[in-house]
Amino acid sequence: MAPESLYGDSIISRGTMEYDVDMHRNRIVVARNDALDDQVAFDDNFGLLLRNYNAVLAPDTSVAGRRAFQVLLVNKYTGETVIRLSLDSETKLVLARDRFGATGTVTSQMRFEQIRFTSAIAEQTFDVPAGFKQVHGTDEGLPSNDLKGLVKAAGFRALGPKYLPEGFLPIAGDLHNVKDVRTLHLLYSDGLRTVSLFENARGAAVDLSRYTVHATKLQSRDAQYVRDGPTTLLTWTDGNLHFALVGELTLTELTRIGSSV
């Protein structure tokens, strides 16, 4: 459900380009997002997915008035269903996608309410309407998979976890500045679920002022964690580096990962 301030807005994707139509400010924000064209290789790594998940057929259903096949993606190690897909029986288009968290609750849902199939979309669809101005947004590139190169370029002695849950592998990362603090981001995935590790050497801790903060321990080190829906964020310092782990995993799993860094 969209907030009232976004009523009437829409997003058009074409290849790697995104057109955000802002009706309230009479503008279209155009930006390039390379990840849109690399979902199999990055977001839903197909090789990892096949290795870590079983596809299980569930009873057929109906979405937007169309018959759909249901496919459950079940983790081979935990037995938990992480994704439920509803595929159009004729075109195999994904008509609905439900994501489940570690507790089995639905954490996100995408579903068509109405759908119609057309011929090729006219070029005029991508023209800027009269009265609207075109604004260039922030382009998003792909994270690097050269993790050794990123660690060397971090500018500090970066550390990584010695333990990861079964099926997880390091897949990508990037270096960026957060409030002028150079921060290394390492991304781990099992093909569907992801865990991010952020670290910096400038004494910059994560701002948790907007959340209810809980205290915990990483072996003998003090740590803090917050929960925001299905996502848990765990932070700590070893005196030299500041760390933050973020993922849709249980606190127990995140604590085990953090203790191994």
C-alpha positions as CSV (number, residue, x, y, z in Angstrom):
1,M,0.0,0.0,0.0
2,A,1.4,3.4,-1.0
3,P,1.3,6.5,1.2
4,E,-1.1,9.3,0.1
5,S,1.9,11.4,-0.9
6,L,2.7,8.8,-3.7
7,Y,-0.8,8.4,-5.1
8,G,-0.7,8.6,-8.8
9,D,3.1,8.1,-9.1
10,S,4.4,5.2,-11.2
11,I,7.7,3.6,-12.2
12,I,8.4,2.5,-15.8
13,S,11.4,0.2,-16.3
14,R,13.0,-0.3,-19.7
15,G,16.1,-2.5,-19.8
16,T,18.4,-0.9,-17.3
17,M,16.7,2.5,-17.3
18,E,14.1,3.5,-14.7
19,Y,11.6,6.4,-15.2
20,D,10.0,7.6,-11.9
21,V,6.9,9.6,-12.7
22,D,6.4,12.2,-9.9
23,M,2.9,13.5,-10.4
24,H,3.0,15.9,-7.5
25,R,6.1,17.8,-8.6
26,N,5.5,17.4,-12.4
27,R,8.7,15.7,-13.1
28,I,10.2,12.4,-14.3
29,V,13.4,11.2,-12.6
30,V,15.5,9.1,-15.0
31,A,18.3,6.9,-13.7
32,R,20.3,3.9,-14.9
33,N,20.3,0.8,-12.7
34,D,22.6,-1.9,-14.0
35,A,21.3,-4.4,-11.5
36,L,18.0,-4.5,-13.3
37,D,19.8,-6.4,-16.1
38,D,21.7,-8.7,-13.8
39,Q,19.2,-10.3,-11.5
40,V,20.2,-13.9,-12.2
41,A,23.9,-13.2,-11.7
42,F,23.5,-11.0,-8.6
43,D,20.2,-10.7,-6.8
44,D,18.9,-14.2,-7.3
45,N,22.2,-16.1,-8.2
46,F,20.9,-19.0,-10.1
47,G,23.8,-21.4,-9.4
48,L,23.5,-20.8,-5.7
49,L,19.8,-21.1,-5.8
50,L,19.9,-24.5,-7.5
51,R,22.5,-25.7,-5.0
52,N,20.6,-24.6,-1.9
53,Y,16.9,-24.8,-2.8
54,N,14.4,-27.3,-4.0
55,A,11.5,-26.2,-6.2
56,V,8.3,-27.9,-5.0
57,L,5.0,-27.7,-6.9
58,A,2.0,-26.6,-4.9
59,P,-1.7,-26.7,-6.0
60,D,-2.6,-24.4,-8.8
61,T,-4.2,-21.0,-8.0
62,S,-5.7,-18.0,-9.6
63,V,-4.2,-14.5,-9.8
64,A,-5.8,-11.5,-11.5
65,G,-8.4,-13.9,-13.0
66,R,-5.7,-16.1,-14.6
67,R,-4.7,-19.7,-13.8
68,A,-1.3,-19.9,-12.2
69,F,1.1,-22.6,-11.2
70,Q,2.5,-22.3,-7.7
71,V,6.2,-23.1,-7.0
72,L,7.7,-23.1,-3.5
73,L,11.5,-22.6,-3.1
74,V,12.4,-24.6,0.0
75,N,15.8,-24.3,1.6
76,K,17.6,-27.7,1.6
77,Y,19.3,-27.2,4.9
78,T,16.5,-25.7,7.0
79,G,13.4,-27.1,5.3
80,E,11.9,-23.6,5.3
81,T,9.9,-22.1,2.4
82,V,11.6,-18.8,1.5
83,I,9.7,-17.9,-1.7
84,R,6.3,-18.8,-3.1
85,L,5.9,-18.0,-6.8
86,S,2.7,-17.9,-8.8
87,L,3.4,-18.3,-12.6
88,D,0.9,-17.6,-15.3
89,S,0.0,-21.0,-16.8
90,E,0.3,-19.6,-20.4
91,T,3.1,-17.1,-20.4
92,K,5.0,-18.2,-17.2
93,L,5.0,-14.5,-16.1
94,V,5.4,-14.2,-12.3
95,L,1.9,-13.0,-11.3
96,A,2.6,-13.1,-7.5
97,R,5.7,-13.5,-5.3
98,D,5.6,-14.0,-1.5
99,R,8.7,-13.8,0.6
100,F,8.9,-15.5,4.0
101,G,11.1,-14.6,6.9
102,A,12.9,-16.8,9.4
103,T,9.8,-17.2,11.5
104,G,7.6,-18.2,8.6
105,T,5.7,-14.9,8.3
106,V,5.2,-13.1,5.0
107,T,7.8,-10.3,4.8
108,S,7.0,-9.0,1.3
109,Q,4.5,-9.6,-1.4
110,M,4.1,-8.7,-5.0
111,R,0.8,-9.4,-6.8
112,F,-0.9,-8.3,-10.0
113,E,-4.5,-7.1,-9.4
114,Q,-5.2,-6.5,-13.0
115,I,-3.2,-7.5,-16.1
116,R,-3.6,-7.3,-19.8
117,F,-1.1,-8.3,-22.6
118,T,-0.4,-5.8,-25.4
119,S,1.7,-5.7,-28.5
120,A,5.0,-3.8,-28.6
121,I,4.9,-0.7,-26.4
122,A,4.9,2.5,-28.5
123,E,8.0,4.7,-28.3
124,Q,5.8,7.6,-27.3
125,T,5.3,5.9,-23.9
126,F,8.8,7.0,-22.9
127,D,8.4,10.6,-24.0
128,V,8.3,13.3,-21.3
129,P,4.7,14.5,-21.1
130,A,3.9,18.2,-21.6
131,G,4.3,20.2,-18.4
132,F,6.8,17.7,-16.9
133,K,10.5,18.2,-16.6
134,Q,13.1,15.5,-16.9
135,V,15.5,15.2,-14.0
136,H,18.6,12.9,-13.9
137,G,18.6,10.7,-10.8
138,T,21.3,8.7,-9.2
139,D,22.7,6.0,-11.4
140,E,23.3,2.6,-9.7
141,G,26.1,0.4,-10.9
142,L,26.8,-3.3,-10.1
143,P,28.7,-4.2,-6.9
144,S,32.1,-5.6,-7.6
145,N,32.8,-9.4,-7.2
146,D,36.6,-8.7,-6.8
147,L,36.4,-8.9,-3.0
148,K,40.2,-9.3,-2.5
149,G,40.7,-6.0,-4.5
150,L,38.0,-4.2,-2.4
151,V,39.6,-5.4,0.9
152,K,43.1,-4.1,-0.3
153,A,41.6,-0.8,-1.4
154,A,39.7,-0.3,1.9
155,G,42.5,1.7,3.5
156,F,42.3,-0.3,6.7
157,R,42.9,-3.9,7.8
158,A,39.5,-5.3,6.9
159,L,38.1,-8.5,8.4
160,G,35.5,-11.1,7.3
161,P,33.6,-13.9,9.0
162,K,35.0,-17.4,9.4
163,Y,31.5,-18.8,9.7
164,L,28.6,-18.5,7.4
165,P,25.2,-20.4,7.5
166,E,25.1,-23.4,5.2
167,G,24.8,-22.4,1.6
168,F,26.1,-18.9,2.0
169,L,29.0,-17.6,-0.1
170,P,30.6,-14.1,-0.6
171,I,29.3,-12.8,-3.9
172,A,29.9,-9.0,-4.1
173,G,30.9,-5.8,-2.3
174,D,31.6,-2.1,-2.7
175,L,33.4,0.8,-1.1
176,H,31.5,4.0,-0.4
177,N,31.6,7.0,1.9
178,V,28.9,7.3,4.6
179,K,29.0,10.8,6.1
180,D,32.6,11.1,4.8
181,V,33.7,7.8,6.5
182,R,35.1,5.2,4.1
183,T,33.0,2.1,4.6
184,L,33.5,-1.4,3.2
185,H,30.4,-3.4,2.3
186,L,30.7,-7.2,1.8
187,L,27.6,-9.1,0.6
188,Y,26.9,-12.8,1.2
189,S,24.1,-14.9,-0.3
190,D,22.7,-18.4,-0.6
191,G,20.9,-17.5,-3.9
192,L,17.9,-15.9,-2.2
193,R,18.7,-14.7,1.2
194,T,21.5,-12.1,1.8
195,V,23.6,-10.9,4.7
196,S,25.6,-7.6,4.5
197,L,28.7,-6.8,6.6
198,F,29.7,-3.1,6.9
199,E,32.9,-2.0,8.5
200,N,35.0,1.1,8.9
201,A,38.0,2.2,10.9
202,R,37.0,5.8,11.7
203,G,35.0,5.2,14.9
204,A,31.7,5.8,13.1
205,A,29.0,3.7,14.7
206,V,25.6,3.1,13.2
207,D,23.0,5.6,14.2
208,L,20.3,3.6,16.1
209,S,18.5,6.6,17.6
210,R,15.3,5.9,15.7
211,Y,15.0,2.3,17.0
212,T,14.5,0.3,20.2
213,V,18.0,-0.9,20.9
214,H,18.8,-4.2,22.7
215,A,22.1,-5.2,24.3
216,T,23.7,-8.5,23.6
217,K,27.1,-10.2,23.6
218,L,29.5,-11.4,20.9
219,Q,31.6,-13.7,23.0
220,S,33.1,-11.2,25.5
221,R,32.4,-8.1,23.4
222,D,29.4,-5.8,24.0
223,A,27.0,-5.5,21.0
224,Q,23.7,-4.0,20.2
225,Y,20.9,-5.1,17.9
226,V,17.6,-3.8,16.5
227,R,14.8,-5.4,14.7
228,D,12.9,-3.7,11.8
229,G,10.3,-6.1,10.6
230,P,12.0,-9.2,9.3
231,T,15.4,-7.6,9.3
232,T,17.9,-7.7,12.2
233,L,20.8,-5.3,12.5
234,L,23.7,-6.2,14.8
235,T,26.5,-3.7,15.6
236,W,29.7,-3.9,17.6
237,T,33.3,-2.7,17.8
238,D,36.6,-4.5,18.5
239,G,38.3,-1.3,19.5
240,N,39.8,-0.6,16.0
241,L,37.0,-1.3,13.6
242,H,33.2,-0.7,13.8
243,F,31.0,-3.5,12.3
244,A,27.3,-3.8,11.3
245,L,25.7,-7.0,10.2
246,V,22.3,-6.8,8.4
247,G,20.1,-9.6,7.2
248,E,16.8,-11.5,7.3
249,L,18.3,-14.1,9.6
250,T,17.7,-14.9,13.3
251,L,19.7,-13.0,15.9
252,T,21.3,-16.4,16.8
253,E,22.7,-16.8,13.3
254,L,23.8,-13.2,13.0
255,T,25.5,-13.4,16.4
256,R,27.3,-16.6,15.3
257,I,28.5,-14.8,12.1
258,G,29.6,-11.7,14.1
259,S,31.5,-13.8,16.7
260,S,33.6,-15.4,13.9
261,V,34.8,-12.0,12.4
